[in-house]
C-alpha cells in the first residue's frame, strides 16, 4: 500500500516539476523565474522525502535537509542581488 501511494506521489511531484520547468523557461520576468526555481527546489525536496519513505531509509531525509538549506540561501542571495546589485555588503 505504501509503495502504491509513493508511486502516485512521485508521479504527481514529477508533473509539478515539469510545469515548474515550463514556467522557468517561459517566465515573463526574473521574479517569476526566481519563484519557479524556489518551487522547483520544494518539489525536489518532496521527491527526495517520498523516495526516502519508499525505500525506508533515513539518509534521504538528511539529503532533503541539505536541499532546504541550499535552496533557501540561494533564493535569498539571488533576490538580494536583484534588489541591491551585490550579495555581500
C-alpha positions in Angstrom: 0.0 0.0 0.0 2.8 2.4 0.8 4.6 1.6 -2.4 1.4 2.5 -4.4 1.0 5.8 -2.5 4.6 6.6 -3.0 4.4 5.9 -6.7 1.4 8.1 -7.1 3.1 10.9 -5.1 6.3 10.6 -7.3 4.1 10.9 -10.4 2.3 14.0 -9.1 5.5 15.7 -8.0 7.1 14.9 -11.3 4.2 16.5 -13.2 4.5 19.6 -10.9 8.3 19.8 -11.6 7.7 19.7 -15.3 5.2 22.5 -15.0 7.7 24.5 -13.0 10.4 23.9 -15.6 8.0 25.3 -18.2 7.4 28.4 -16.0 11.2 28.7 -15.5 11.7 28.9 -19.2 8.7 31.0 -20.1 8.6 33.3 -17.2 7.7 36.9 -18.2 10.3 38.4 -15.9 13.1 37.5 -13.5 10.9 37.4 -10.4 8.6 34.8 -11.9 11.7 32.7 -12.7 13.0 33.0 -9.1 9.7 31.9 -7.8 9.6 29.0 -10.2 13.1 28.0 -9.2 12.2 28.1 -5.5 9.1 25.9 -6.2 11.2 23.5 -8.1 13.5 23.2 -5.1 10.4 22.5 -2.9 9.3 19.8 -5.4 12.8 18.3 -5.3 12.6 18.2 -1.5 9.2 16.5 -1.7 10.5 14.0 -4.2 13.5 13.1 -2.1 11.3 12.7 1.0 8.9 10.4 -0.8 11.7 8.3 -2.2 13.1 8.1 1.4 9.8 6.8 2.6 9.5 4.4 -0.3 12.9 2.9 0.3 12.6 3.1 4.1 16.0 4.7 4.8 16.8 7.9 6.8 19.6 9.0 4.5 17.2 10.7 2.1 15.8 12.9 4.9 19.3 14.3 5.6 19.7 15.0 1.9 16.3 16.8 2.0 17.5 19.0 4.8 20.6 19.9 2.8 18.3 20.8 -0.2 16.2 23.0 2.2 19.3 25.0 3.4 20.8 25.4 -0.1 17.5 26.3 -1.7 16.6 28.9 0.9 20.1 30.5 0.9 20.3 30.6 -2.9 16.9 32.2 -3.2 17.7 34.9 -0.6 21.1 35.6 -2.2 19.6 35.9 -5.7 16.8 38.2 -4.5 19.3 40.3 -2.6 21.4 40.5 -5.7 18.5 41.7 -7.8 17.5 44.3 -5.3 20.9 45.8 -4.4 23.3 44.6 -7.1 25.6 42.8 -4.7 25.2 39.9 -2.3 27.8 40.6 0.3 27.8 44.2 1.7 
